[in-house]
């Protein structure tokens, strides 16, 4: 069973991101403050849940949370500041969007930068350990999936409705055949082992 919080005497927000390893699209992050004695046995790391379970839990989290927010960093910003800094910036933006100011942050992973002098703790695989991080992982994942599904209707060749921008063989084959879109991350190795091929960067 996941733990409700690390510091029960503080207003604590869980934070997680989605889309860090993708070749296309923004990176999303979420921050969630849950009630002190909150329990939800269905909450888990979003990667361990089905799509249907994630969307059902998103409704529960948004209904039950004391505060929640989503932060977004664009592909252009990712190329400018790199994906690690972009992931941290997305979490900063999510925390900034909360209706209540947290007194402590629980961060999924092992890297973070201070935000407005709020104390924080990084937790490797924290989305499988703490409820608030699991809740944040579900919001980040589902809102990013919504975004990629919308982009897929604009650029159907890249199969984003299925791969969500991750580096699948079909996605890379489409890049090789059609070039890149305005949503691709130009600083990434978009073709993998086929990186010697020339891409149309549309510039």
Buried (B, 14 or more C-beta within 10 A) or exposed (E): EBBBBBEEEEBBBBBBBBBBEBBBBBBBBBBBBBEEEBEBEEBBBBEEBEEEBBBBBBEBBEEBBBBBBBBBBBBEBBBEBEBEBBBBBBBBBBBEBBEEEBBBBBBBBEEBEEBEEBEBBBBEEBBBBBBBBBBBBBBBBBBBBEBBEEBBEEBEBBBBBEBBBBBBEEBBBBBBEEBBBEBBBBEBEBBBEEEEEEBEEEE
